[in-house]
Amino acid sequence: MEVLFEDEHILVVNKPAGIATQSKGVAARDLESECKKYRKSKGEAPEIYVVHRLDQPVSGILVFAKTREAAAALTKGMKEDDFSKDYRAIVYKESEPKPGAKLVDFLIKDGKTNTSCVVPKNVPGAKEAILTYEVEEDRDKTASLLVHLKTGRHHQIRVQLANAGMPILGDLKYGTETSINYSKSEKISNVKLCAYHLEFNHPKTGGHMEFSI
């Protein structure tokens, strides 16, 4: 676990792909437990609060709270859009990406299968999902996209990009047969999605915090 920043209120880390943010299983490894162990190894109380999450196969920046007060302040900030999250996605081009594009869809989650899908606006329980993206690098079969989340829905980036004809490499859940076969041929084992940039206001001082990897 790579620690990017810490003080007495927050712990900012770089989450590796393949490890869950939080796990219900006793035996399963998860980042919340790793952070508690890290604090304990420093002689601190192993107190950690999950503020936001990344999917298990996704890597990138996460901020944890060290106190209940910090957790409440960060959660409040997320609801008030004080958080800015940017992701890098490597996609398989079944459709050509459009520079400066905005995707607006309505998603619904299936709790039984832990998946989400795009549905018509009038479907009960459907939630609006908005993201924008820029094309960082365009290749023959793939492209690197810089994605900015406007909303935070379940598996949002993975679902919306797949629906737009740009499934993320390594995504066995939302990829197409073609993209999955390509990922296997390139020996890609994790979803090529990384939360590379995070901005938020410090829960105690209110100061601007910004991290990139």
C-alpha positions in Angstrom: 0.0 0.0 0.0 1.5 3.4 -1.1 0.7 6.3 1.2 0.4 9.6 -0.6 -0.4 11.8 2.3 -1.5 11.7 5.9 -2.1 13.8 8.9 -4.1 13.4 12.1 -7.4 13.6 10.1 -7.0 11.8 6.8 -5.0 9.1 5.0 -4.6 9.3 1.2 -3.4 6.1 -0.5 -2.9 4.6 -3.9 -5.1 1.5 -4.1 -3.6 -1.4 -6.1 -5.9 -3.2 -8.6 -7.3 -6.5 -7.3 -7.8 -5.5 -3.7 -11.3 -4.5 -2.4 -11.8 -1.1 -0.8 -13.8 -2.8 2.0 -14.6 -6.4 2.5 -17.4 -8.3 4.3 -15.4 -11.5 4.3 -13.0 -12.2 7.2 -10.4 -14.0 5.0 -10.5 -11.5 2.1 -7.8 -8.9 1.9 -9.1 -5.3 1.7 -7.7 -1.8 1.8 -9.6 -0.7 4.9 -8.0 -3.5 6.9 -4.6 -2.6 5.4 -5.0 1.0 6.6 -5.9 -0.1 10.1 -2.8 -2.4 10.2 -0.7 0.6 9.0 -2.0 2.8 11.7 -1.5 0.1 14.3 2.1 -0.4 13.2 2.8 3.2 13.9 1.4 2.9 17.4 -1.8 4.7 16.5 -5.4 3.7 17.2 -6.5 1.5 14.2 -9.4 3.8 13.5 -10.3 4.2 9.8 -13.5 5.3 8.0 -14.3 4.6 4.4 -15.5 7.7 2.6 -15.6 6.6 -1.0 -14.8 3.4 -2.9 -13.1 2.0 -6.0 -14.2 -1.3 -7.6 -11.9 -4.2 -6.7 -10.3 -4.5 -10.1 -9.7 -0.7 -10.3 -6.6 1.1 -9.1 -6.1 4.7 -7.9 -6.4 7.3 -5.3 -8.6 6.9 -2.2 -8.9 9.1 0.9 -9.8 7.6 4.2 -10.8 9.4 7.4 -9.0 8.8 10.6 -11.7 10.3 12.8 -15.5 10.2 12.9 -15.6 14.0 12.5 -13.3 13.9 9.5 -15.5 11.2 7.9 -18.6 13.3 8.4 -17.0 16.4 6.9 -15.7 14.5 3.9 -19.0 12.8 3.3 -20.7 16.2 3.5 -18.2 17.6 1.0 -19.0 14.7 -1.5 -22.7 15.5 -1.3 -21.9 19.2 -2.0 -19.7 18.4 -5.0 -16.4 19.4 -3.2 -14.8 16.2 -4.6 -13.4 16.2 -8.1 -12.5 12.7 -9.5 -10.6 12.0 -12.7 -9.9 8.6 -14.2 -7.7 7.2 -16.9 -9.4 4.4 -18.9 -7.8 2.3 -21.6 -10.6 1.2 -23.9 -11.1 -1.1 -26.9 -12.4 0.9 -29.9 -15.5 -0.7 -31.2 -16.7 2.9 -31.8 -14.4 5.9 -32.3 -14.0 8.2 -29.2 -15.1 11.8 -29.7 -12.8 14.5 -28.2 -14.6 16.5 -25.4 -17.6 14.1 -25.4 -20.3 14.0 -22.7 -22.2 10.9 -21.9 -25.6 11.1 -20.2 -27.4 7.9 -19.4 -29.7 6.4 -16.9 -28.5 3.4 -15.0 -30.1 0.8 -12.8 -28.3 -1.6 -10.4 -29.0 -5.3 -10.0 -28.0 -6.2 -6.5 -28.3 -9.9 -7.2 -25.6 -9.9 -9.9 -23.7 -6.8 -8.7 -24.0 -5.2 -12.1 -25.6 -2.1 -13.6 -27.0 -1.4 -17.0 -28.2 1.5 -19.1 -32.0 1.7 -19.2 -34.6 4.2 -20.5 -35.2 7.3 -18.3 -38.7 6.3 -17.2 -37.7 2.9 -15.7 -38.4 2.9 -12.0 -35.3 3.2 -9.9 -33.2 4.5 -12.8 -30.6 7.1 -11.8 -29.0 9.7 -14.1 -25.3 9.1 -14.8 -23.1 11.8 -16.4 -19.4 11.8 -17.3 -17.2 13.7 -19.8 -13.9 12.5 -21.4 -11.0 13.7 -23.4 -8.9 11.5 -25.7 -5.4 11.3 -24.2 -4.0 8.9 -26.8 -5.6 7.3 -29.9 -4.1 4.1 -31.1 -5.1 1.5 -33.8 -7.4 -0.6 -31.7 -7.4 1.1 -28.3 -7.5 4.6 -26.8 -6.5 6.2 -23.5 -9.3 8.4 -22.2 -9.2 10.9 -19.4 -12.7 10.6 -17.7 -14.2 13.2 -15.4 -17.2 12.0 -13.2 -20.1 14.3 -12.8 -22.1 11.7 -10.8 -21.1 8.6 -8.8 -23.2 5.6 -9.8 -22.4 1.9 -9.4 -19.8 0.8 -12.0 -20.7 4.0 -13.9 -17.6 4.5 -16.0 -17.4 0.9 -17.0 -21.1 0.7 -17.9 -21.3 4.0 -19.8 -18.1 3.5 -21.9 -19.1 0.0 -22.8 -22.6 1.2 -23.8 -20.8 3.9 -26.0 -18.9 1.1 -27.8 -15.7 1.6 -25.9 -15.4 -1.2 -23.3 -12.5 -0.9 -20.9 -9.7 -3.4 -21.4 -9.6 -6.2 -18.9 -13.3 -5.8 -18.0 -14.8 -9.3 -18.0 -18.1 -8.0 -16.5 -19.0 -5.3 -19.1 -16.6 -6.1 -22.0 -17.7 -7.6 -25.3 -16.4 -10.9 -26.7 -14.0 -8.9 -28.9 -12.6 -6.7 -26.2 -12.3 -9.6 -23.8 -10.4 -11.7 -26.4 -8.1 -8.8 -27.1 -7.4 -8.3 -23.4 -6.6 -12.0 -23.0 -4.3 -11.9 -26.1 -2.5 -8.9 -24.5 -2.4 -10.7 -21.1 -4.4 -7.9 -19.4 -5.7 -9.3 -16.1 -7.1 -6.2 -14.4 -9.6 -3.6 -15.5 -7.5 -0.8 -17.1 -9.2 2.0 -15.1 -7.3 4.2 -12.7 -8.4 7.0 -10.4 -5.4 9.1 -11.2 -6.5 12.5 -9.9 -8.5 13.6 -6.8 -9.3 17.0 -5.4 -11.2 17.8 -2.2 -11.3 20.2 0.7 -9.6 19.2 3.9 -12.2 18.1 6.5 -10.6 20.2 9.3 -8.9 23.2 7.7 -11.0 23.5 4.6 -7.8 23.9 2.5 -7.7 22.6 -1.0 -6.1 19.2 -1.4 -5.0 17.8 -4.7 -3.3 14.5 -5.6 -2.2 12.9 -8.9 -0.5 9.6 -9.7 
